[in-house]
Amino acid sequence: MFRAGVLEFPRGRSYDLRVIKGVMFDFSGTLLRIEPVAHWLDAALAATGIRLAGDEFARAVERLAFHGAMPGGSHPRRMPGRLKALWAERDLDAERHRAVYTALMHEAGVTEPELCQALYERHKTPEAWRPYPDAARTLGELSRGGVRVAVVSNVGWDLRPVFRAHGLDEWVDVYALSCELGVQKPDPGIFRFACEGLGLAPAETLMVGDDRTVDGGAEALGARVHFVEPLPVDRRPHGLLPVFGLLGDA
């Protein structure tokens, strides 16, 4: 439930958002969403000139989805024991990120080096990502209202070009990326870095994300938290609009 200046949270909590001077946003599933696996594979095939027959393409999509081989997509439904440690650390640097997702592609039966490389590179392109319909409005209105904005993401690559290509970068004051900081959410360190970059105390900030465990880590630092559902873009047109409570809008 939402009304001017106050946002109602789960478990009967409410926060007076008039004290909020900065908002930290998660990236994937919060501000933008990765393309479907079929689109991802089709783009990589087109880039390499490799062809798959209809049934073979459909089976490859199914296997890639099952093994969670697309970065930014669903997690693996079954994680090989040999990859568990690497998976847990995948967002700490670019090398581990590429290594674990390439290994998951192999688990899915995609082993051609050229295709694996094309798949991995594709997910880092702006074309692979779609902003949620209200992302630009939310970031723009917050920025114009004097509310500072940070993006706090567990990610293995520099996502700034994606934000620039979609016209979102101009409203982001700070990027706190795990691969650059060597620390992942829910560790308070990554949220602390964002707050310091914003020049704000944690109690003056709100963390908006789609994962109650990793994004909820901001609460341990004293920040407020709000969660959205990581639905497909066309099924979540207004998931970020409650943040307008910061501006005192009804």
C-alpha positions as CSV (number, residue, x, y, z in Angstrom):
1,M,0.0,0.0,0.0
2,F,1.3,3.4,-1.0
3,R,0.5,7.0,0.0
4,A,2.3,10.3,-0.1
5,G,5.6,10.1,1.8
6,V,5.0,6.6,3.3
7,L,5.6,3.2,1.8
8,E,4.0,0.2,3.4
9,F,6.3,-2.8,3.6
10,P,5.8,-6.5,4.3
11,R,5.3,-7.8,7.8
12,G,3.4,-4.7,8.9
13,R,6.4,-2.4,8.7
14,S,6.3,1.1,7.2
15,Y,9.0,3.7,6.7
16,D,8.7,7.4,6.5
17,L,10.3,8.1,3.1
18,R,10.7,11.8,3.8
19,V,14.0,10.9,5.5
20,I,15.2,9.1,2.3
21,K,17.8,11.1,0.3
22,G,19.2,8.3,-1.8
23,V,18.0,5.1,-3.5
24,M,20.1,2.0,-4.3
25,F,18.8,-0.2,-7.1
26,D,19.6,-3.7,-8.1
27,F,20.3,-4.2,-11.8
28,S,19.0,-7.5,-13.2
29,G,15.3,-8.2,-12.5
30,T,14.9,-4.8,-10.9
31,L,15.7,-2.1,-13.4
32,L,16.3,-4.2,-16.5
33,R,15.6,-7.8,-17.5
34,I,17.6,-10.1,-19.8
35,E,16.2,-11.4,-23.0
36,P,14.6,-14.9,-23.2
37,V,17.0,-17.8,-23.7
38,A,15.7,-18.5,-27.3
39,H,16.5,-14.9,-28.3
40,W,19.9,-15.1,-26.7
41,L,20.8,-18.3,-28.5
42,D,19.3,-17.1,-31.8
43,A,21.5,-14.0,-31.7
44,A,24.6,-15.9,-31.0
45,L,23.9,-18.4,-33.8
46,A,23.4,-15.5,-36.2
47,A,26.7,-13.9,-35.1
48,T,28.6,-17.1,-35.7
49,G,26.8,-18.5,-38.7
50,I,26.2,-21.8,-36.9
51,R,22.9,-23.4,-37.8
52,L,20.6,-25.6,-35.7
53,A,17.6,-27.5,-37.0
54,G,14.2,-26.7,-35.5
55,D,14.1,-29.6,-33.1
56,E,17.8,-29.2,-32.2
57,F,17.3,-25.5,-31.5
58,A,14.4,-26.1,-29.2
59,R,16.3,-28.8,-27.3
60,A,19.3,-26.5,-27.0
61,V,17.1,-23.7,-25.5
62,E,15.6,-26.2,-23.1
63,R,19.1,-27.5,-22.0
64,L,20.6,-24.0,-21.6
65,A,17.6,-22.9,-19.5
66,F,17.7,-26.0,-17.3
67,H,21.5,-25.6,-16.6
68,G,21.1,-21.8,-16.0
69,A,23.8,-21.1,-18.6
70,M,22.6,-17.6,-19.5
71,P,24.0,-14.9,-17.2
72,G,21.2,-12.8,-15.8
73,G,18.7,-15.6,-16.4
74,S,17.4,-18.3,-14.2
75,H,19.7,-20.2,-11.8
76,P,20.7,-23.7,-12.6
77,R,18.2,-26.3,-11.6
78,R,20.9,-28.8,-10.8
79,M,24.4,-27.6,-10.0
80,P,27.4,-29.9,-10.6
81,G,29.4,-30.4,-7.4
82,R,32.6,-29.3,-9.1
83,L,31.1,-25.9,-10.0
84,K,29.5,-25.0,-6.6
85,A,32.4,-23.1,-5.2
86,L,33.0,-21.2,-8.5
87,W,29.2,-20.4,-8.8
88,A,29.2,-18.9,-5.3
89,E,32.1,-16.6,-6.3
90,R,31.1,-15.9,-9.9
91,D,30.4,-12.2,-9.5
92,L,33.7,-11.4,-7.7
93,D,35.6,-10.9,-11.0
94,A,35.3,-11.3,-14.8
95,E,37.4,-14.5,-15.0
96,R,35.3,-16.5,-12.6
97,H,32.1,-15.2,-14.1
98,R,33.1,-16.2,-17.6
99,A,34.5,-19.6,-16.4
100,V,31.4,-20.7,-14.6
101,Y,28.9,-19.7,-17.3
102,T,31.1,-21.3,-20.0
103,A,31.2,-24.5,-17.9
104,L,27.4,-24.4,-17.6
105,M,27.1,-24.0,-21.4
106,H,29.2,-27.2,-21.7
107,E,26.9,-28.9,-19.2
108,A,24.0,-28.0,-21.5
109,G,25.8,-29.6,-24.5
110,V,27.0,-26.4,-26.1
111,T,30.7,-26.9,-26.6
112,E,31.8,-25.1,-29.8
113,P,34.2,-22.5,-28.5
114,E,33.0,-19.9,-31.1
115,L,29.4,-20.3,-30.0
116,C,30.2,-20.3,-26.3
117,Q,32.1,-17.0,-26.8
118,A,29.3,-15.5,-28.8
119,L,26.7,-16.5,-26.1
120,Y,28.8,-15.0,-23.3
121,E,29.5,-11.8,-25.2
122,R,25.9,-11.4,-26.2
123,H,24.6,-11.2,-22.7
124,K,26.8,-8.1,-22.0
125,T,25.3,-6.1,-25.0
126,P,22.6,-3.5,-24.6
127,E,20.5,-5.4,-27.1
128,A,20.2,-8.3,-24.7
129,W,18.6,-6.2,-22.0
130,R,15.2,-4.4,-21.8
131,P,14.5,-1.8,-19.1
132,Y,11.3,-2.2,-17.2
133,P,8.7,0.3,-18.5
134,D,8.9,2.5,-15.5
135,A,12.6,2.4,-15.0
136,A,13.5,5.6,-16.9
137,R,10.6,7.5,-15.3
138,T,11.6,6.4,-11.8
139,L,15.3,7.2,-12.1
140,G,14.6,10.5,-13.9
141,E,12.0,11.7,-11.4
142,L,14.2,10.8,-8.4
143,S,17.2,12.6,-9.9
144,R,15.2,15.7,-10.8
145,G,13.7,15.6,-7.3
146,G,17.2,15.8,-5.7
147,V,17.3,12.1,-4.6
148,R,20.7,10.5,-5.4
149,V,20.7,7.2,-7.1
150,A,23.1,4.2,-7.0
151,V,23.1,0.9,-8.8
152,V,24.3,-1.9,-6.6
153,S,24.8,-5.2,-8.5
154,N,26.4,-8.6,-8.2
155,V,27.7,-8.7,-11.7
156,G,30.9,-10.0,-13.4
157,W,31.3,-7.3,-16.0
158,D,30.9,-3.5,-16.5
159,L,27.2,-2.8,-17.0
160,R,27.6,0.9,-17.5
161,P,27.4,0.6,-21.4
162,V,24.0,-1.0,-21.0
163,F,22.8,1.9,-18.9
164,R,24.2,4.4,-21.4
165,A,22.7,2.7,-24.4
166,H,19.2,2.7,-22.8
167,G,19.5,6.3,-21.6
168,L,19.6,5.5,-17.9
169,D,23.2,6.4,-17.1
170,E,22.6,10.1,-16.8
171,W,20.5,9.5,-13.6
172,V,22.9,7.2,-11.8
173,D,25.3,8.9,-9.4
174,V,27.2,5.8,-8.2
175,Y,27.8,2.2,-9.5
176,A,28.7,-0.4,-6.9
177,L,29.7,-3.5,-8.8
178,S,30.8,-6.7,-7.2
179,C,33.4,-7.5,-9.8
180,E,35.1,-4.1,-9.3
181,L,34.9,-4.1,-5.5
182,G,35.7,-7.8,-4.8
183,V,32.6,-8.1,-2.5
184,Q,29.1,-9.4,-3.2
185,K,25.7,-8.7,-1.8
186,P,24.6,-9.4,0.9
187,D,27.9,-8.4,2.4
188,P,27.3,-4.9,4.0
189,G,30.6,-3.7,2.4
190,I,29.0,-3.3,-1.1
191,F,26.1,-1.2,0.3
192,R,28.5,0.8,2.5
193,F,30.5,1.7,-0.6
194,A,27.3,2.9,-2.4
195,C,26.2,5.0,0.6
196,E,29.6,6.6,0.9
197,G,29.6,7.3,-2.8
198,L,26.2,9.0,-2.4
199,G,27.5,10.9,0.6
200,L,24.7,9.6,2.7
201,A,24.2,7.6,5.9
202,P,22.6,4.1,5.3
203,A,19.5,5.3,7.3
204,E,19.0,7.9,4.6
205,T,18.8,5.4,1.8
206,L,16.4,2.8,0.4
207,M,17.6,-0.4,-1.3
208,V,15.2,-1.6,-4.1
209,G,15.8,-5.2,-5.4
210,D,14.3,-8.5,-6.3
211,D,16.1,-10.9,-4.0
212,R,15.2,-10.8,-0.4
213,T,18.4,-12.5,0.6
214,V,21.1,-10.6,-1.3
215,D,19.4,-7.2,-1.6
216,G,18.0,-7.5,1.9
217,G,21.6,-7.4,3.2
218,A,21.3,-3.6,3.1
219,E,19.0,-3.7,6.1
220,A,21.9,-5.0,8.3
221,L,23.6,-1.7,7.5
222,G,20.6,0.4,8.5
223,A,19.1,1.0,5.1
224,R,15.5,0.6,4.3
225,V,14.6,-2.1,1.8
226,H,11.8,-2.7,-0.7
227,F,11.4,-5.7,-3.0
228,V,10.0,-6.0,-6.5
229,E,9.2,-9.2,-8.5
230,P,11.6,-10.1,-11.3
231,L,8.8,-10.7,-13.8
232,P,9.1,-10.4,-17.5
233,V,9.2,-6.8,-18.7
234,D,5.7,-6.9,-20.2
235,R,4.2,-8.3,-17.0
236,R,5.6,-5.6,-14.7
237,P,4.8,-2.2,-16.0
238,H,4.6,-0.4,-12.7
239,G,6.7,-2.3,-10.2
240,L,9.0,0.7,-9.4
241,L,6.3,3.3,-9.1
242,P,6.0,3.1,-5.2
243,V,9.4,4.7,-5.0
244,F,7.7,7.9,-6.0
245,G,6.7,8.1,-2.4
246,L,10.1,9.7,-1.9
247,L,8.9,12.7,-3.9
248,G,5.7,13.0,-1.9
249,D,3.5,12.0,-4.9
250,A,0.2,10.4,-4.3
